[in-house]
Each structure stands twice: as structure tokens, then as C-alpha cells.
Amino acid sequence: MAEHDPNESHGHSVAAWTCVSILLLASLVMAASVLWPNVALFIVGAVIALIGVIAGKWLSMAGYGAKPPAPREPLELH
């Protein structure tokens, strides 16, 4: 069984949480556009989704993303 590495964040970062939160809002708006047929509402949801992806990438590039894992020592084979 693999050990848990404390250096791995598994994507728990401000950038990831912001991106996912905005994308959840976008999916809610787009789902509403299916319940109440409205193309404009769907387009608004798609724009919100695009904003979520851009915000997540921008925050990640600004240093709020997951930190890269520390380099591991090579395994020695006997």
C-alpha cells in the first residue's frame, strides 16, 4: 500500500476552489436554461464557465495554485 505524501496537495488550493466554485455556478445557470428554455441564459452560463476557467488559470499563475511536489530520492535496488 502506498504511503501518504504530505507534500502532495491533491489540488486543494485557492485557484482550484475558485475555479470549481465558478464552474458549479455556471452549470447551475446552464441547467436552469434547460428547465426554462432560454438560449440567452445558456450563453450567460457558458460565459460564466469561461470566466471560471480563466480565473483558475490566472490564480494558479499568480501563485495561488498547488505547489509542485518535492523531488523524491531515487530508489536503490539491491
C-alpha positions in Angstrom: 0.0 0.0 0.0 1.3 3.5 -0.9 2.2 5.9 1.8 0.6 9.3 2.1 3.0 12.0 1.0 2.5 15.2 3.0 4.0 17.2 0.1 1.1 16.4 -2.2 -1.8 18.9 -2.1 -4.2 17.0 -4.4 -5.3 20.3 -5.9 -6.5 21.8 -2.7 -5.7 25.4 -3.5 -7.3 28.8 -3.8 -7.1 28.6 -7.6 -8.8 25.2 -7.7 -11.5 26.1 -5.3 -12.3 29.3 -7.1 -12.4 27.6 -10.5 -14.6 24.8 -9.3 -17.0 27.2 -7.4 -17.4 29.4 -10.5 -17.9 26.3 -12.7 -20.6 25.0 -10.4 -22.4 28.3 -10.6 -22.1 28.2 -14.4 -23.5 24.7 -14.5 -26.4 25.7 -12.4 -27.2 28.6 -14.7 -26.9 26.4 -17.8 -29.1 23.7 -16.2 -31.7 26.4 -15.5 -31.6 27.3 -19.2 -32.6 23.8 -20.0 -35.5 23.8 -17.5 -36.8 27.1 -18.8 -35.7 27.1 -22.5 -33.7 30.2 -22.9 -30.7 30.5 -25.2 -29.6 33.8 -23.7 -29.4 32.2 -20.2 -27.4 29.3 -21.6 -24.9 31.7 -23.2 -24.6 33.6 -19.9 -23.8 30.2 -18.2 -21.2 29.5 -20.9 -19.6 32.9 -20.3 -19.5 32.3 -16.6 -17.8 28.9 -17.2 -15.2 30.6 -19.4 -14.6 33.2 -16.7 -14.2 30.3 -14.1 -11.5 28.6 -16.2 -9.7 31.9 -16.8 -9.8 32.8 -13.1 -8.5 29.4 -12.1 -5.6 29.6 -14.5 -4.8 33.2 -13.7 -4.8 32.5 -9.9 -2.6 29.4 -10.5 -0.1 31.5 -12.4 -0.2 34.2 -9.7 1.0 31.6 -7.2 -2.3 30.5 -5.6 -2.2 27.1 -7.2 -1.0 23.8 -5.9 2.7 23.7 -5.2 4.7 21.2 -7.2 5.7 18.1 -5.3 9.2 17.9 -3.8 11.6 15.8 -5.7 11.9 12.2 -4.5 15.1 10.4 -3.8 15.8 7.6 -6.3 15.1 4.1 -5.2 18.2 1.9 -4.5 17.9 -1.6 -5.9 20.0 -4.2 -4.1 
